[in-house]
Amino acid sequence: MDTDLARSGLLASDMDATADTPSGFGTSVVPSYTFPYYLPDGTRHPRLWRKRLLNPAPGVGKYTQPSKEDLVAAGGTPDEATYPYLNPHVLAQGGLTWADVFNTKGKSVLLVEGEKKAVAAMKYVGRPAIGFAGAYNAMQRLAPPPTPAGAA
């Protein structure tokens, strides 16, 4: 975890990341760490988190998170699956929350792909940055279309 975060110039405390304890049997256990998502008031989102898989199997993404179905089953809504990453730590140093930023006219906010990039932008550039989980996070994965009859 520390090595992965250090590549972005971050510490685990910058995003409240915690190393996951391996569980299960056999070789299917993948080292990972988890970080929470936050609400605009700076509190942790009650249902949303992301897990960074450090050595994912081929064809498996580097991240995982609750599905839309998981979020709804936990009392949330399907749109929470694409909720933006609002890290409160850098803002809190200035006595602000994201709710304050949203209510301030003329405030510049960076929009970036990736939670770690958002935290690094806030930490090193000093500008509020909202992270989005990336294109594949919002993608609806459908079964491939059937092959037409007679096609090779």
C-alpha positions in Angstrom: 0.0 0.0 0.0 2.7 2.5 1.0 4.7 1.9 -2.2 1.6 2.3 -4.4 0.6 5.6 -2.7 4.1 6.9 -2.7 4.1 6.7 -6.5 1.6 9.5 -6.3 3.4 11.4 -3.5 0.9 10.3 -0.9 0.7 8.7 2.5 -2.0 6.4 3.7 -3.2 9.2 6.1 -3.8 11.5 3.1 -6.8 9.5 2.1 -7.5 7.3 5.2 -6.3 4.2 3.3 -6.0 1.0 5.3 -4.3 -2.2 4.3 -6.7 -5.1 3.9 -6.0 -8.2 6.0 -5.7 -11.2 3.6 -8.4 -13.7 4.2 -9.5 -16.9 2.4 -7.4 -19.8 1.3 -5.2 -20.7 -1.7 -3.7 -18.3 -4.2 -6.9 -16.3 -4.8 -6.1 -13.8 -2.1 -5.0 -10.5 -3.7 -3.1 -7.8 -1.6 -5.2 -4.6 -1.5 -6.0 -1.5 0.4 -9.3 0.3 1.0 -10.1 4.0 1.2 -13.4 5.6 2.1 -15.5 8.2 0.2 -16.7 11.3 1.9 -19.9 13.5 1.9 -19.7 17.3 1.3 -19.7 17.9 5.0 -16.5 15.9 5.5 -18.0 12.9 7.1 -17.4 9.4 5.7 -20.0 8.2 3.1 -21.9 5.5 4.9 -21.9 3.0 2.0 -19.2 3.9 -0.5 -15.5 3.0 -0.6 -13.0 1.8 -3.1 -10.5 -1.0 -2.9 -7.2 -0.9 -4.8 -6.0 -4.4 -5.8 -2.2 -4.4 -5.9 -1.7 -7.4 -8.1 -5.0 -8.0 -9.9 -5.3 -11.1 -12.1 -5.2 -10.5 -15.9 -8.4 -9.1 -17.2 -9.5 -7.9 -13.8 -9.5 -4.1 -13.0 -7.2 -2.5 -10.4 -10.2 -1.2 -8.4 -13.4 -2.6 -6.9 -16.2 -1.0 -5.0 -19.8 -1.7 -4.0 -22.1 -2.4 -7.0 -25.3 -0.4 -7.7 -27.2 -3.4 -6.3 -25.0 -3.5 -3.2 -25.6 0.2 -2.6 -29.4 -0.1 -3.0 -29.5 -3.1 -0.7 -27.7 -1.1 1.9 -30.3 1.7 1.7 -28.6 3.9 -0.9 -29.5 4.8 -4.5 -28.0 3.5 -7.8 -26.4 6.9 -8.6 -24.1 6.5 -5.6 -22.0 4.1 -7.7 -20.6 7.1 -9.6 -20.4 9.5 -6.6 -17.4 11.9 -6.9 -14.4 11.6 -4.5 -14.4 14.5 -2.1 -11.4 14.2 0.1 -11.9 16.6 3.1 -8.4 16.7 4.6 -6.7 19.6 2.7 -9.8 21.7 2.9 -10.1 21.0 6.7 -6.6 22.5 7.1 -8.1 25.8 6.0 -11.3 25.4 8.1 -13.4 24.5 5.0 -15.7 21.7 3.9 -16.8 20.8 0.4 -20.2 22.2 1.3 -18.4 25.6 1.8 -16.6 25.3 -1.5 -19.8 24.5 -3.4 -21.5 27.6 -1.9 -18.7 30.0 -2.8 -19.1 31.7 -6.1 -16.0 32.1 -8.3 -14.1 29.3 -6.5 -11.9 27.3 -8.9 -12.1 23.5 -8.5 -10.0 21.0 -10.4 -11.8 17.9 -11.9 -9.5 14.9 -12.3 -9.7 11.3 -13.1 -8.7 9.2 -10.1 -8.9 9.6 -6.3 -5.2 9.6 -5.8 -4.7 12.4 -8.4 -7.3 14.5 -6.7 -5.6 14.1 -3.3 -2.2 14.8 -4.9 -3.5 18.0 -6.6 -4.9 19.2 -3.4 -1.8 18.4 -1.4 0.8 19.8 -3.8 -1.1 22.4 -5.8 -3.3 23.6 -3.0 -6.5 23.7 -5.1 -9.7 21.9 -4.3 -9.9 18.8 -6.6 -12.8 16.5 -7.1 -11.8 13.0 -8.2 -13.8 10.7 -10.5 -13.3 7.0 -10.5 -12.6 6.7 -14.2 -14.4 5.7 -17.3 -14.8 2.0 -16.5 -16.4 2.7 -13.1 -19.6 4.1 -14.7 -19.7 1.7 -17.6 -22.6 -0.7 -17.7 -21.2 -4.1 -18.5 -23.5 -6.0 -20.8 -23.2 -9.5 -22.2 -21.7 -9.4 -25.7 -24.2 -9.4 -28.5 -25.0 -12.8 -30.0 -23.1 -13.8 -33.2 -25.5 -13.6 -36.2 -26.4 -16.9 -37.8 -24.0 -17.9 -40.6 -21.2 -15.6 -39.3 -17.8 -17.1 -38.9 
